């Protein structure tokens, strides 16, 4: 927009642009939440082979395409599947049909609640005992605290990446700033969530390492792309990390509840991979977190590499030139 453009035109253009971005953000954040339903959700049926296969068929008939069902001979084997993050729940059969439901609410409280309701319907009026094999923390039974902590981490990491790119011109100080931010963010944010909110169990330093890797992946992506591509790189990083990564993370539900391929895509972006890895490390002794760790490592390594090889950042604050000439003196007539 040229300097000669009318102030009225500029004001209207700003309003239109902001509303367009606003509509895009509302769509990105609200649309996945309105489409939640199981899609190839891994579950287990435990019991004698003929009965287990028959019950698996009933599940497929209730919601076609909703479940990916495996059968195991007993509840102990099913519980191990849950602890390994191979399944979200196990339908345990007795002599008269469905006798119990074993869940791992730490993997997804939303899924555990939905499958509890389904089990009660499938039991046809009989009582179903629900056993939580891997429960959430007592201070955060619905997992809301852990899920809510993701958005501040995303926003502050994006901000850290932008500020470091704009204010630090040298490559190695820029990298040092990114690493320092990530280490401190991991230690402080984990302390707040684990001890202040009682939303995380497990080893504090292991959890802090995951949060540090997550924040480094996001901040380094912004800084690396911003230093290399300028403002366009920052926009691209914000689009991937914030506008797509946060709503597609599946942390408030589960990746298998999101429309596909968006649920799978969310696990390839830092917020989704970070949420999965943190749950795995904190609640499941690391089970099911290998792919997420590789994804975060790739984002962090790629961002740091771009930040390190780019000498002078293409994203700089505008500097106003100051006149050093003599100040003219005007005598009164």
Buried (B, 14 or more C-beta within 10 A) or exposed (E): EEEEEEEEEEEEEEEEEEEEEEEEEEEBBEEBEEEBBBBEBBBBBBBEEEBBEBBBEBBEEEEEEBBBBBBBEEBEBBBBBBBEBBBBBBBBBEEEBBBBBBBBBBBBBBBBEBBBEBBBEBBEEEEBEBBBBBBBBEEBBBBBBBBBBBBEBBBBBBEBBBBBBBEBEEBEEBBEBBBEBBBEBBBEBBBBBBEEBEBBBBEBEBBBBBBBBBBBBBBBBBBBBBBBBBEEBBBBBBEBBBBBBBBBBBBBBBBBBBBEEBBBBBBBBBBBBBBBBBBBBBBBBBBBBEBBBEBBBBBBBBBBBBBBEBEEBBBEEEEEEEEEEEEEEEEEE
